[in-house]
C-alpha cells in the first residue's frame, strides 16, 4: 500500500515539474516576443518620426519669359526640414489643364536649358529635307559632269554634279596639279567648287590614273556645310575612272534639339531617305520607317502620321502635311512635326542657394534649394493655373498652386 502511494506521488511530481518547464519555456517565448515587438515598434516609430519631420517647404516660385507671351521656365525655392536627403530622391511634377509633366534629378547637369542641362521632351518641327544618302551607281570620269540622282545638297531643287579632275582641257579650274588626285563637287548656285582628295589606306593622296591597285579610303570628307563624301573600294586600272558603287554622298541630318529619344542624354538626329523617315541615334544606330511615298518620284502630297515604332523601340510619331515642289526634296513649308514618345518627361536643375557644401548632392536641414525647370509645349499662358508638386522618397509631398497673371509684362514674375 505504501509502495503504491509512493508511485502516485512520484508521478504527480513528474507531471508538476513538466508543467513548470512548459510554463518557463512559454514565458521565455512571450518575453522574447515582447522585446522583439518593442524593438520593431521603436524602429517603426523612429522611421515614422523621421518621415513626418523630413519635408521640403516651397518658399517661392518665379516664372521667367522671353517673349512676354507665356512663362517659359519656373524657378522654385524650397527649404529642407528634418533629416538629410539625396537630391536623386526628389521628384517634381507640374500639372496643367492640358499636360502633366514629370521631372527627375540629373547629376552633373549644366545650368542651361538644353539637352546638356535641364529640359522637357517636347514636339519639334523641322525644315527642308533631301534624301539622306546616295550611292553613286554610275562611273565618274574626267570628261563630263555626272548629275547626282537623289541628293540635293543645298536644298534648292537644282541638280548637283561631280567629276574627276583631269589634265589639259579636263583640268579642274585649269589646275593640272589636281589631275587624277581629286574629285570635284559642283553644288548648284554656289560659285566655288569643292574638292575631295583620293586617299589610300595610309591617308596619302594617290593618283588614280597612275597608282593602280590602290584602295580608296575616304571617309566622311566634308563638302562645306552640305554633307559628306565617302569613297571606298579598289582602283583596278590606270584610268581616270571611279567605277559605280564606290562614291557615297551623305547629307546633314536635322539635329533633334527638344528631346532625348535615345535615353542617353546625347544628340540624336532625324532624316528622310526616298520614302523612309530615319532616326539616327547618337551611337550610330539607324532606324527607318516607311511612309509609302517616294520623294524621288517628283512632287508628292503628304497627309500622313507615321508611327516610329519597331520591335523593342518606340520613338514617337511624325506628322507630314503638304505637297513637295520637286523631286528629292521636302520643302521648308511642308509641315514635318516630330512628337517623341517620352513627351512631358524631363530633368530639373538644382543648386544650393544657402546652407552646407554647395557641391554635395546631399541636402542638409535648413539648406535652401533652388530648382529650375522648363515649361512644356509653348509655355504656361497668361491667366493659366498650374500645380507644382515636390515628392520625396519618404513619401512626403509638398504641393502649391500658381496662377500666371493676365498680362505678362515682366521677364521675371513672382507666382507664389
SULTA-V409773 format. One record per backbone hydrogen bond with DSSP energy under -0.5 kcal/mol. CO is the residue of the C=O (numbers start at 1). NH is the residue of the N-H. E is the energy in kcal/mol with one decimal. If there is no record, write none. Layout:
co->CO nh->NH e->E
co->CO nh->NH e->E
//
This chain:
co->1 nh->5 e->-2.1
co->2 nh->6 e->-2.1
co->3 nh->7 e->-2.0
co->4 nh->8 e->-2.2
co->5 nh->9 e->-2.3
co->6 nh->10 e->-2.4
co->7 nh->11 e->-2.1
co->8 nh->12 e->-2.2
co->9 nh->13 e->-2.2
co->10 nh->14 e->-2.2
co->11 nh->15 e->-2.3
co->12 nh->16 e->-2.5
co->13 nh->17 e->-2.8
co->14 nh->18 e->-2.4
co->15 nh->19 e->-2.3
co->16 nh->20 e->-2.2
co->17 nh->21 e->-2.3
co->18 nh->22 e->-2.7
co->19 nh->23 e->-2.6
co->20 nh->24 e->-2.4
co->21 nh->25 e->-2.5
co->22 nh->26 e->-2.6
co->23 nh->27 e->-2.5
co->24 nh->28 e->-2.2
co->25 nh->29 e->-2.3
co->26 nh->30 e->-2.5
co->27 nh->31 e->-2.7
co->28 nh->32 e->-2.8
co->29 nh->33 e->-2.6
co->30 nh->34 e->-2.4
co->31 nh->35 e->-2.4
co->32 nh->36 e->-2.6
co->33 nh->37 e->-3.1
co->34 nh->38 e->-2.2
co->35 nh->39 e->-2.5
co->36 nh->40 e->-2.8
co->37 nh->41 e->-2.8
co->38 nh->42 e->-2.5
co->39 nh->43 e->-2.6
co->40 nh->44 e->-3.1
co->41 nh->45 e->-2.6
co->42 nh->46 e->-2.6
co->43 nh->47 e->-2.7
co->44 nh->48 e->-2.9
co->45 nh->49 e->-2.9
co->46 nh->50 e->-2.7
co->47 nh->51 e->-2.8
co->48 nh->52 e->-2.8
co->49 nh->53 e->-1.7
co->50 nh->54 e->-1.1
co->51 nh->54 e->-0.6
co->53 nh->55 e->-0.7
co->55 nh->57 e->-0.5
co->55 nh->81 e->-2.5
co->56 nh->58 e->-0.7
co->57 nh->59 e->-0.6
co->57 nh->79 e->-2.3
co->60 nh->77 e->-2.6
co->61 nh->415 e->-3.2
co->61 nh->416 e->-1.6
co->62 nh->75 e->-2.8
co->63 nh->413 e->-2.9
co->64 nh->72 e->-2.4
co->64 nh->73 e->-1.6
co->69 nh->382 e->-0.7
co->70 nh->72 e->-0.6
co->71 nh->380 e->-2.2
co->72 nh->375 e->-3.0
co->73 nh->64 e->-2.7
co->74 nh->373 e->-2.4
co->75 nh->62 e->-2.7
co->76 nh->371 e->-3.1
co->77 nh->59 e->-2.8
co->77 nh->60 e->-1.4
co->78 nh->369 e->-3.7
co->79 nh->57 e->-3.0
co->80 nh->366 e->-3.0
co->81 nh->55 e->-2.0
co->85 nh->363 e->-3.6
co->86 nh->89 e->-1.6
co->87 nh->90 e->-1.6
co->89 nh->393 e->-0.8
co->91 nh->391 e->-3.0
co->92 nh->103 e->-2.9
co->93 nh->389 e->-2.4
co->94 nh->96 e->-0.6
co->94 nh->101 e->-2.8
co->95 nh->387 e->-2.0
co->96 nh->99 e->-0.5
co->99 nh->96 e->-3.4
co->101 nh->94 e->-2.3
co->102 nh->346 e->-2.3
co->103 nh->92 e->-2.0
co->104 nh->348 e->-2.1
co->106 nh->109 e->-1.0
co->112 nh->114 e->-1.7
co->112 nh->118 e->-1.7
co->114 nh->117 e->-1.5
co->116 nh->110 e->-2.2
co->118 nh->114 e->-0.5
co->119 nh->347 e->-2.3
co->121 nh->344 e->-2.9
co->124 nh->338 e->-3.1
co->129 nh->330 e->-3.3
co->130 nh->272 e->-0.5
co->132 nh->251 e->-2.9
co->134 nh->136 e->-0.7
co->134 nh->249 e->-2.9
co->136 nh->245 e->-3.1
co->140 nh->242 e->-2.6
co->141 nh->164 e->-2.3
co->145 nh->147 e->-0.5
co->146 nh->162 e->-1.8
co->150 nh->131 e->-0.8
co->151 nh->153 e->-0.6
co->152 nh->155 e->-1.7
co->160 nh->148 e->-2.8
co->161 nh->186 e->-3.1
co->162 nh->146 e->-3.2
co->163 nh->184 e->-3.2
co->165 nh->180 e->-3.3
co->167 nh->170 e->-2.0
co->168 nh->171 e->-1.5
co->170 nh->166 e->-2.3
co->171 nh->173 e->-0.7
co->171 nh->174 e->-0.8
co->172 nh->175 e->-2.0
co->174 nh->176 e->-0.8
co->175 nh->172 e->-0.7
co->175 nh->178 e->-1.3
co->176 nh->179 e->-1.6
co->178 nh->181 e->-2.3
co->178 nh->182 e->-1.3
co->180 nh->208 e->-2.6
co->181 nh->198 e->-2.6
co->182 nh->165 e->-2.4
co->183 nh->196 e->-2.7
co->184 nh->163 e->-1.7
co->185 nh->187 e->-0.6
co->185 nh->194 e->-2.4
co->186 nh->161 e->-2.5
co->187 nh->190 e->-2.1
co->189 nh->191 e->-0.5
co->194 nh->185 e->-3.2
co->195 nh->197 e->-0.5
co->196 nh->183 e->-2.6
co->197 nh->199 e->-1.0
co->198 nh->206 e->-2.4
co->199 nh->217 e->-2.8
co->200 nh->203 e->-2.0
co->204 nh->200 e->-2.3
co->206 nh->208 e->-0.7
co->207 nh->210 e->-1.7
co->207 nh->211 e->-3.6
co->210 nh->212 e->-1.5
co->211 nh->214 e->-0.9
co->214 nh->235 e->-1.9
co->216 nh->233 e->-0.6
co->217 nh->219 e->-0.6
co->218 nh->220 e->-0.6
co->218 nh->231 e->-2.3
co->221 nh->229 e->-2.2
co->222 nh->224 e->-0.6
co->223 nh->226 e->-2.4
co->223 nh->227 e->-0.6
co->226 nh->252 e->-0.8
co->227 nh->223 e->-2.9
co->228 nh->250 e->-2.5
co->229 nh->221 e->-3.3
co->230 nh->248 e->-2.7
co->231 nh->218 e->-2.6
co->233 nh->216 e->-2.7
co->234 nh->236 e->-0.6
co->235 nh->213 e->-2.7
co->235 nh->214 e->-0.5
co->237 nh->239 e->-1.4
co->241 nh->243 e->-0.5
co->242 nh->140 e->-2.8
co->243 nh->246 e->-0.8
co->246 nh->232 e->-1.9
co->247 nh->136 e->-2.6
co->248 nh->230 e->-2.5
co->249 nh->134 e->-2.3
co->250 nh->228 e->-2.8
co->251 nh->253 e->-0.6
co->254 nh->270 e->-2.6
co->255 nh->257 e->-0.8
co->256 nh->268 e->-0.5
co->258 nh->122 e->-2.0
co->259 nh->261 e->-0.7
co->260 nh->263 e->-0.6
co->268 nh->256 e->-2.6
co->269 nh->280 e->-2.6
co->270 nh->254 e->-2.3
co->271 nh->278 e->-3.0
co->272 nh->132 e->-1.3
co->273 nh->275 e->-1.3
co->273 nh->276 e->-2.7
co->274 nh->295 e->-2.3
co->275 nh->291 e->-3.2
co->275 nh->292 e->-0.5
co->276 nh->273 e->-2.7
co->277 nh->289 e->-2.2
co->278 nh->271 e->-2.3
co->278 nh->280 e->-0.5
co->279 nh->281 e->-0.6
co->279 nh->287 e->-2.6
co->280 nh->269 e->-2.6
co->281 nh->284 e->-2.2
co->285 nh->281 e->-2.7
co->287 nh->279 e->-2.8
co->289 nh->277 e->-2.9
co->293 nh->295 e->-0.6
co->294 nh->297 e->-1.4
co->295 nh->298 e->-1.1
co->295 nh->328 e->-2.3
co->300 nh->302 e->-0.6
co->300 nh->324 e->-2.7
co->302 nh->322 e->-2.5
co->304 nh->320 e->-2.6
co->305 nh->307 e->-0.5
co->306 nh->308 e->-0.5
co->306 nh->318 e->-2.2
co->307 nh->309 e->-1.5
co->308 nh->315 e->-2.9
co->308 nh->316 e->-0.6
co->310 nh->313 e->-2.5
co->313 nh->310 e->-1.8
co->315 nh->341 e->-1.6
co->316 nh->308 e->-3.0
co->317 nh->339 e->-2.7
co->318 nh->306 e->-3.1
co->319 nh->337 e->-2.6
co->320 nh->304 e->-2.5
co->321 nh->335 e->-2.0
co->322 nh->302 e->-3.5
co->326 nh->329 e->-0.9
co->328 nh->131 e->-0.6
co->329 nh->331 e->-0.6
co->330 nh->129 e->-2.0
co->331 nh->334 e->-1.4
co->333 nh->335 e->-0.6
co->335 nh->321 e->-1.9
co->336 nh->126 e->-2.3
co->337 nh->319 e->-2.9
co->338 nh->124 e->-2.5
co->338 nh->340 e->-0.5
co->339 nh->317 e->-2.3
co->340 nh->343 e->-1.3
co->342 nh->345 e->-1.2
co->344 nh->102 e->-1.7
co->345 nh->121 e->-2.7
co->346 nh->104 e->-2.1
co->347 nh->119 e->-0.9
co->348 nh->106 e->-0.6
co->349 nh->372 e->-2.9
co->351 nh->353 e->-0.6
co->351 nh->370 e->-3.3
co->354 nh->368 e->-2.3
co->357 nh->360 e->-1.2
co->361 nh->87 e->-2.7
co->361 nh->363 e->-0.6
co->362 nh->364 e->-0.6
co->363 nh->85 e->-2.2
co->364 nh->367 e->-2.2
co->367 nh->80 e->-1.9
co->367 nh->369 e->-0.6
co->368 nh->353 e->-2.8
co->368 nh->354 e->-1.2
co->369 nh->78 e->-2.4
co->369 nh->371 e->-0.6
co->370 nh->351 e->-2.1
co->371 nh->76 e->-3.1
co->372 nh->349 e->-2.3
co->373 nh->74 e->-2.4
co->376 nh->379 e->-2.3
co->379 nh->381 e->-0.6
co->380 nh->71 e->-2.9
co->381 nh->384 e->-1.7
co->384 nh->404 e->-2.6
co->385 nh->97 e->-0.5
co->386 nh->402 e->-2.8
co->387 nh->95 e->-2.8
co->388 nh->400 e->-2.3
co->389 nh->93 e->-2.1
co->389 nh->391 e->-0.5
co->390 nh->398 e->-2.5
co->391 nh->91 e->-2.6
co->392 nh->395 e->-1.8
co->396 nh->392 e->-2.9
co->398 nh->390 e->-2.8
co->400 nh->388 e->-2.8
co->402 nh->386 e->-2.4
co->404 nh->383 e->-0.9
co->405 nh->383 e->-1.1
co->407 nh->409 e->-1.0
co->411 nh->65 e->-1.8
co->413 nh->63 e->-3.3
co->415 nh->403 e->-0.5
//
